[in-house]
Amino acid sequence: MAIKKSVDTSEETFIADVKASLDEAEKLLREAADATGDKAGELREKALRSLRSTRDTLHDAQEAVVERGVRAAKATDHYVHDNPWQAIGIAGVVGLMFGMLMCRR
């Protein structure tokens, strides 16, 4: 349960960071549209840095999600190899429940 709370907290922090970064980039681009000359170029450059940072953060998050998915798939594979009859029983129960839900509609 502690892992779930930790994941939820880190997910909320990640989403808040991405939103803040995108808000900052949007604000800087609006200021750059109103500004002229060197100040406009400087503001655009700041906005581009902010967008690059957001892109890098999203890329890192994608890698983490893929890595967790691979670990989950490997753990499932090991479990099924170690406990084939339990895995067949679980799959049967899940299939039965799914079939019952589909028949209800």
Wavefront OBJ file of the C-alpha trace (Angstrom):
o trace
v 0.000 0.000 0.000
v 2.927 2.342 0.685
v 4.173 1.785 -2.870
v 0.774 2.802 -4.287
v 0.801 6.037 -2.267
v 4.368 6.739 -3.359
v 3.447 6.204 -7.017
v 0.364 8.411 -6.673
v 2.413 11.169 -5.036
v 5.158 11.035 -7.643
v 2.542 10.989 -10.414
v 0.837 14.073 -8.992
v 4.195 15.824 -8.630
v 5.113 14.948 -12.212
v 1.819 16.261 -13.582
v 2.146 19.463 -11.558
v 5.715 19.980 -12.823
v 4.688 19.488 -16.450
v 1.747 21.875 -16.089
v 3.942 24.509 -14.430
v 6.571 24.199 -17.143
v 3.991 24.493 -19.922
v 2.339 27.466 -18.194
v 5.728 29.181 -17.931
v 6.482 28.556 -21.602
v 3.070 29.877 -22.617
v 3.559 33.023 -20.521
v 7.001 33.619 -21.993
v 5.729 33.181 -25.548
v 2.921 35.677 -24.910
v 5.429 38.174 -23.525
v 7.676 37.579 -26.534
v 4.770 38.298 -28.876
v 4.272 41.676 -27.196
v 7.988 42.506 -26.959
v 10.307 43.587 -29.736
v 13.984 43.318 -30.523
v 16.458 41.566 -28.246
v 13.947 41.143 -25.419
v 11.601 39.193 -27.687
v 14.407 36.896 -28.777
v 15.478 36.360 -25.180
v 11.911 35.529 -24.097
v 11.468 33.110 -26.991
v 14.726 31.391 -26.065
v 13.557 31.001 -22.442
v 10.269 29.555 -23.663
v 12.080 27.091 -25.916
v 14.308 26.005 -23.007
v 11.218 25.454 -20.889
v 9.584 23.378 -23.629
v 12.769 21.322 -24.079
v 12.838 20.683 -20.352
v 9.224 19.546 -20.430
v 9.925 17.275 -23.389
v 12.887 15.738 -21.570
v 10.767 15.190 -18.462
v 8.065 13.484 -20.514
v 10.685 11.321 -22.233
v 12.101 10.261 -18.849
v 8.593 9.460 -17.602
v 7.927 7.376 -20.707
v 11.111 5.399 -20.139
v 10.146 4.787 -16.503
v 6.674 3.565 -17.488
v 8.097 1.231 -20.122
v 10.642 -0.111 -17.639
v 7.905 -0.781 -15.049
v 5.827 -2.512 -17.708
v 8.730 -4.739 -18.686
v 9.370 -5.606 -15.031
v 5.679 -6.431 -14.524
v 5.646 -8.631 -17.631
v 8.773 -10.476 -16.468
v 7.319 -10.976 -12.975
v 4.103 -12.332 -14.498
v 6.068 -14.642 -16.762
v 8.078 -15.989 -13.833
v 4.921 -16.481 -11.769
v 3.175 -18.380 -14.559
v 6.219 -20.608 -15.089
v 6.534 -21.285 -11.362
v 2.776 -21.795 -10.769
v 1.140 -22.948 -14.030
v -1.987 -24.453 -12.467
v -2.693 -21.393 -10.358
v -2.242 -19.212 -13.439
v -4.706 -21.402 -15.384
v -7.191 -21.159 -12.505
v -6.859 -17.372 -12.284
v -7.269 -17.028 -16.062
v -10.354 -19.254 -15.934
v -11.962 -17.219 -13.153
v -11.203 -13.946 -14.937
v -12.637 -15.360 -18.177
v -15.760 -16.559 -16.375
v -16.282 -13.168 -14.738
v -15.734 -11.382 -18.050
v -18.227 -13.705 -19.752
v -20.806 -13.073 -17.036
v -20.391 -9.331 -17.411
v -20.782 -9.552 -21.170
v -23.951 -11.671 -20.879
v -25.554 -9.119 -18.545
v -25.560 -6.472 -21.249
l 1 2 3 4 5 6 7 8 9 10 11 12 13 14 15 16 17 18 19 20 21 22 23 24 25 26 27 28 29 30 31 32 33 34 35 36 37 38 39 40 41 42 43 44 45 46 47 48 49 50 51 52 53 54 55 56 57 58 59 60 61 62 63 64 65 66 67 68 69 70 71 72 73 74 75 76 77 78 79 80 81 82 83 84 85 86 87 88 89 90 91 92 93 94 95 96 97 98 99 100 101 102 103 104 105
